[in-house]
Structures are given as C-alpha cells and as structure tokens.
C-alpha cells in the first residue's frame, strides 16, 4: 500500500476540516495563510459555528486521490480531439501522439499551447491548482468546455469523452503533468533544500494546519474573551442562581422565565412599603390591622363579583343564547298559531300578551265559578264578555286550549320568561359604588391605584348593561378583569397573612418571606435590564463548547502513528534511492540525500534533504538558483514515479521557462533519457529548448516526433505536423520551400493574379530561401561548429572543415546576394533590383540550393 493509499483509508473517519486540509495540500503543495483561514472556517462550519457553504459540502465528501494510488494500468496518450469551448482553439483539430518516445508540441505565444495544456491538466494529474478553462469570450454561443481523449491502457485503445463537469477519471489521472506551478510542490520551502514526498508532505502540512487551528482556538478561548462583564447577583433567588449557573447546556428559551413583567414591576414599591409596615408592628397589631383592611375591602369584592356574574363575557354569551332561544321559539310558535287558529276574528289572538288574559280567566273560573268548565262550553257565561257561550265559541275556545297546551307554545313562553327574568336581573343589579369609598381610598393609597381601576371597570359594566338591555345600540367591547383578580389576591394575601402571623416569631418569618419575594422581583428586574448581555453571554458559552469540541480534535497522535507506520513499511528508502539517482542524472554529484526525522508537535515528520560531503544539510532555499530548484523539482517528480513503479506517460508543460541555457540542457538530456522508458510529452514555446531536445534525441538515437501549433486571425491551436520553421533542419526547410514553389506556380498560372501579388509572393519565397542558405552554412558547410541558440562552440568539429574551398564560398555568396536582392525587409530603389524574377528563375535558384545541399551531405558522409 502506497503512503497515499494509507492516508486515504485513514482519512475517511477524520473530521471534515482535516480532510479539507489534505485536499488543499494536494492542490497547493504548501498551505498558505488563506488556506489556513479556510480550514478554520470549515472547522467552524462542522461544529455549527457558521452556516455550511459549498466548500464545506464538497469537503464533506471522501477525498479524491485518483492518480495517487497504485497504478492499475500503464497508460499513454493516443489523441486529443473534438475540442470545443476551450479558449480560441479551432475546432476539428486533432493531436495524434506517437505510441512511445518523445513527443514535442511547439507553439509561439498565442498559438494555443496553453489552452491544450489546460485540458490535459484538468484531466490528468497535476499537483496544484488546475487552470481554469475559459471559453471563447468573443463567441455569442458559449459552448461548455469538452474534448475527447484517446488513451492506450496496457496496449488497448480507448476514447474518453470529457467535459468541465466530468468527475475524476482514474485512467487519465494515471498520467502526470509537471509545469512551473507544480514545481513548487516538490521542493522544500522551509529550512533545507530537498524533496517533499507527496504522502509524507500531506501529513506534515496537516500537522501545520492542526497547529494553526489549535492556536487560533486557544486564543479565542482565553478566559473572559467574548463575555460581557456583569455585576452579578449576590442573593440566593432562583433568578440569581440561574444567572450564576449559566452554561452551554442552558436553553435560551429559559431566559424568558426570569424576565420581569410590567405587572410584577408594579408590585415592587407596594411590597417595599408593606414590608416596612410589617416591621413597624407587633403580630397582634398587624392582625388587627389586617382584619380591618379585610372588612373594608371584602364588601367591594362581593359587589364586583355580583356585577361580574351578570356582566362578564360568559354572562353576555348566556344572555345572547337566551335571546336566540326566545326569538327561535317565538318564531316557531307564531307559525303554529297562524296555522292552527286561522280565521279567528282577532289578529293577535293567542299571542303572549293574550295568553296572560287567558290564564287570568282560567284562574278566575277554576277558583270562583266552580260550576263552569274551562274552557267554557255551550250555555255557560263568559266572565270577561258577560255573554252566553254559543256552539261556535265553544269550538274556538277548545281550539285555543289545544294550541296553548302544545309544546311549541309552551317552549316559546318558557324561553320568553327566561330572557325576561335575565333582563330583570340586569336592571335590578346595583352598580352604585357610593357605599365603598373607604375601600376605594385604601386600594388607591396602598395598592397602586387599584381603586380607580375598579371604578373604571364598574363604569364599563354600566355601559355594557345599557347595551344588553337595549338602552344603547353599540358593539360590546371586551373587558379587562385583571384588576379584579388583583383585588381577590389582596384579600387572599390578607387571609394568608392572618394565618401566618399568629406570633412575633411567625411575623419575623413572614417578613423574611416577603423580603425574599422582593429580592426575587428586584433580581428579575436587574436580569431584564441586562437581557441582551445575558443572551450574549449564554451564546458565548455555547460557542465555547463548540470551540472546545474543535480543540479536542487538535491532537496529532494519530498522525504520528500513521507517519511512523508508513516509514516502517519501507516506503521512504525507495524514494531516497530514486531521488538520489535522479539528482546524479542532473549533475548534483557533490550532494547526497539525507533523511531527516524529527518529532513535531507530537507527529513524526520525515524530509528528504540535500547534504554536502560533510553531512551538513544545505540550510536555505535561497542558496539554490532557479535552475537548480527546477532540476530538483523534476528529479523529485520522476523519483516519485520510480519509487511507485509507475509506467504511465508524463507531460511537461514549459519545464524550463526562463531557465538558463545550462540548466535547460540538463533538463532536455533527462527528459529525452526518460522517453526511452515511457511516453514523454513536452509542450514548449521556447525554441532554444526545442532545439536542445532534438539534438539530444539525435545524439542518443531516441525516438521522437514533433508538431507545431499556429494561429489564424481568428483561431488558435491549428495543428501542423511539421516542426516550426525556426527549428527545421536544412533538408526539412528544402521540403517546405518545394511546397511553396508549387504554390507560386499555381499563383503564376492564375488569370486573376496581379503582377504585384506575384512579385510580393516571390519576395517572400526568397526571404525563406535566404534563411535556408543560412541554416545550410551553419549545419552543413560549417559542420555545426557554431550553432544558433547554442552558447558553446563545438571546436572538435573544426577538424572536419578542411575541405571548404573558394568555390563553396562563392556559391554561398552568390546565392545570398541573389536572395538579398528580393529579400523583404530591405528598402531598395526599384531600379536597383532589376526585373521581377520569373517562375523558372525561382525554380532554378531552389535547384541550386538542392544541388549544393546534396553535395555537402555527401562530403559529411565521407568525413564520417
């Protein structure tokens, strides 16, 4: 199991912010201050101190170690095609990669090299931040970035479709990318020059992140930090104890239970006076005083109770119910009367008022005229009309009797009586307060003007009675009976006091309880006045608990155990050996690799540092030049793959950017050598480095190929299978000139070609031909003794230049003069150059070049 695999398995059960630290280390190599701040933020989110954001949600997932684990396949690139939505890259372009060896992709600035490399960095494995892929900002249709990547897996070809949202693809992550940005991930930036192995480096940076979080948490947890200072409460009241015992376990809703109400505030001053009064009396005097008070107040209470019984909301609802029953019963009764007593001579016959007359008549007959029936029958005399009852009257009176005995009529009468009795009770209710002036005065003087509130309540009773009895036509408003409840509690308090104060000892105890109640009210008042600060302190307690939970996760023992376990499993020594060999290949002969082991904050740390012959570690990164640092970084990059026995392709994007010729040469030598073991792809815009790669490849008989990237006026990334003109050999340049000659011939034969167009094309051709002659002199005639882009001079090649004759010199001089005549860039008078060259003349000049090239190549073969 590789170190990364051990860390991946170990990290699954670790806090989210630990995993985020590992993730940022994979991205940046070394944790910066911004990273440490972000890790602390994630820790706060994990423990509920901040709302989770997208970063937290992403870090909550298991870490993606694709490409860092053991290699499953030997993967090489086959093609890069169907690219859309990536910068200004032209569509329908395909980069075909050879199966093995060195493959160079050359492109000037703006040719599209960076756009192609950004696709490879986002799909393959790059230590560091992957570059953001930008679309064509000038295009109206913003096509999302996408591409197809052909690969070979252990010899089996496969095409993978990719877009910006595609998750990590393990196959592609087997291919690793090295560039200027990722170089810093491999070189120590602390106190020694050396190598930061990815597995051990992850743990070292994790310890750094934990220590940073720990120090920040400890600072936040300093005693008193974040709390609002309060004087506190010295009593033993419930509220005082609550405030003293405030903690993270306290529910914030409990605070409401200790806040004083406006009604309770009004009790404080009367209670103070009451306590003073109690203290100034004996138990017996106090009891007499209490009895007197009760005798004054209790009649008023009884008066109010009578009024409330008839005029409170329940009484109003009951009266409304009686009215509804009365109206409903009368309606039903009237309908029955009209249906039963139809055709009677009087309209209101059997109405409620008439029934009173009927009942009076019945009573008179049954008591005073006992020989007559009721209702009367034919032949009897009516005591009301003093006439004899006829047969028709007997029938009508019988009908009336049956109607009045019907239940509906009886219900109507009963409902009417109930309602009338209720109204009668209301009208008979006395609301006169004149008998209670002493009680009103006492309540006003001793109990916060409760007497006036009782007067106001009685006044509202009078209004309500007038509305209920129909005197006023107004809506019934709700009444507040709180002051009556206060009146009842006053009497209850007097009764309780009478029971509690039967001796002077009981009086003292009674006063003590009153004082405790007063203290509690005053504590609640203080509590309420500092409500916001108390809430703030409670929330701070809860924050502290969460901070302490983070603090509890700041131990590094498990990291130390994992680090030691990785070291014991023998993963360090292969790295040491591979790194040492790589350094020697770059010419670092005077250095050796030293394994530094130390205990840092409880975690065992390992570092591969460079030491001199005296075993002294090279103490600062500043002593190494940029070229040395880059070579050490590349050595580290290759050492990791060797130690892990990786065989997949590697990609180098501008590996020698801004390096000197000496260090560029060393890098070229090493990359060409590596290409004999695996596919090596190099992207560069440095023509000198491009030439160095070609020269090393030719010297070592390495397999290599190259392409060039060009751009049009609108698009970049146009693939050309040939090498760039600047890097072409003399023979290759002849091939390009031969193609250009054919283009000239087509132009010359066209009927639409103007003389000036043909002339300018010829001038351009001669410009290229002149550069070809220059390359011929450098490469063939002078046998590469002095080579453009090379700092040195190959003096050993001088021994083979003895056969240069005057004829050779003249041929070169004549050809260069002819080319200079038509060379674009010289501002000559038109007459000086003579007539424009013909197509036959151009072809003849190219043939002369070919003849001399072929002749010199023959001489070179003889020299060899």
Secondary structure as GFF3:
##gff-version 3
##sequence-region A 1 864
A	DSSP	alpha_helix	3	11	.	.	.	ID=ss1
A	DSSP	alpha_helix	16	28	.	.	.	ID=ss2
A	DSSP	alpha_helix	33	46	.	.	.	ID=ss3
A	DSSP	alpha_helix	54	59	.	.	.	ID=ss4
A	DSSP	beta_strand	75	84	.	.	.	ID=ss5
A	DSSP	beta_strand	95	96	.	.	.	ID=ss6
A	DSSP	beta_strand	102	107	.	.	.	ID=ss7
A	DSSP	alpha_helix	113	123	.	.	.	ID=ss8
A	DSSP	beta_strand	125	126	.	.	.	ID=ss9
A	DSSP	beta_strand	146	153	.	.	.	ID=ss10
A	DSSP	beta_strand	156	163	.	.	.	ID=ss11
A	DSSP	alpha_helix	170	173	.	.	.	ID=ss12
A	DSSP	beta_strand	176	179	.	.	.	ID=ss13
A	DSSP	alpha_helix	180	183	.	.	.	ID=ss14
A	DSSP	beta_strand	194	195	.	.	.	ID=ss15
A	DSSP	alpha_helix	198	220	.	.	.	ID=ss16
A	DSSP	alpha_helix	238	244	.	.	.	ID=ss17
A	DSSP	three_ten_helix	252	258	.	.	.	ID=ss18
A	DSSP	alpha_helix	262	279	.	.	.	ID=ss19
A	DSSP	alpha_helix	283	311	.	.	.	ID=ss20
A	DSSP	alpha_helix	313	340	.	.	.	ID=ss21
A	DSSP	alpha_helix	352	368	.	.	.	ID=ss22
A	DSSP	alpha_helix	391	405	.	.	.	ID=ss23
A	DSSP	alpha_helix	407	428	.	.	.	ID=ss24
A	DSSP	three_ten_helix	434	436	.	.	.	ID=ss25
A	DSSP	alpha_helix	437	446	.	.	.	ID=ss26
A	DSSP	alpha_helix	450	468	.	.	.	ID=ss27
A	DSSP	alpha_helix	482	500	.	.	.	ID=ss28
A	DSSP	alpha_helix	504	529	.	.	.	ID=ss29
A	DSSP	alpha_helix	531	552	.	.	.	ID=ss30
A	DSSP	alpha_helix	557	568	.	.	.	ID=ss31
A	DSSP	alpha_helix	571	585	.	.	.	ID=ss32
A	DSSP	beta_strand	592	600	.	.	.	ID=ss33
A	DSSP	beta_strand	603	611	.	.	.	ID=ss34
A	DSSP	three_ten_helix	621	623	.	.	.	ID=ss35
A	DSSP	alpha_helix	626	643	.	.	.	ID=ss36
A	DSSP	beta_strand	650	653	.	.	.	ID=ss37
A	DSSP	alpha_helix	661	674	.	.	.	ID=ss38
A	DSSP	beta_strand	680	684	.	.	.	ID=ss39
A	DSSP	alpha_helix	687	699	.	.	.	ID=ss40
A	DSSP	beta_strand	704	710	.	.	.	ID=ss41
A	DSSP	beta_strand	718	720	.	.	.	ID=ss42
A	DSSP	three_ten_helix	725	727	.	.	.	ID=ss43
A	DSSP	alpha_helix	730	749	.	.	.	ID=ss44
A	DSSP	alpha_helix	755	776	.	.	.	ID=ss45
A	DSSP	pi_helix	777	781	.	.	.	ID=ss46
A	DSSP	three_ten_helix	795	800	.	.	.	ID=ss47
A	DSSP	alpha_helix	806	822	.	.	.	ID=ss48
A	DSSP	alpha_helix	839	863	.	.	.	ID=ss49
###
